[in-house]
Amino acid sequence: MDLSLSTETMGDRTIVRVGGEIDVYTAPKLREQLVELVNDGSFHLVVDMEGVDFLDSTGLGVLKRVRAHEGSLRLVCNQERILKIFRITGLTKVFPIHTSVEEAVAATD
């Protein structure tokens, strides 16, 4: 399955809506999009993962590397199968995970 990406701005946050599978084949496309946004000055990102059907370790690695930049990276996800991956890997302590884009944009954590 392919990866779909779209972006929009809400206040000082850039929302990246992701759909499909984030795996070894599609993760570079996500990484390029996130790095391009940071390079263009978007330092507060919200990655909406509601449309993600599958996430592997390559996708997790992309998120961790982008997180290393200055700014913030918040995730939106309430799909149990994806949340389980974040819990198992301990990344719920690394990324603020919200249940909606609006909640992520409003958060001050």
Secondary structure, DSSP 8 states (H G I E B T S, - for coil): --EEEEEEEETTEEEEEEEEEESTTTHHHHHHHHHHHHHTT--EEEEEEEEEEEE-HHHHHHHHHHHTSSSEEEEE---HHHHHHHHHHTGGGTS-EESSHHHHHH---
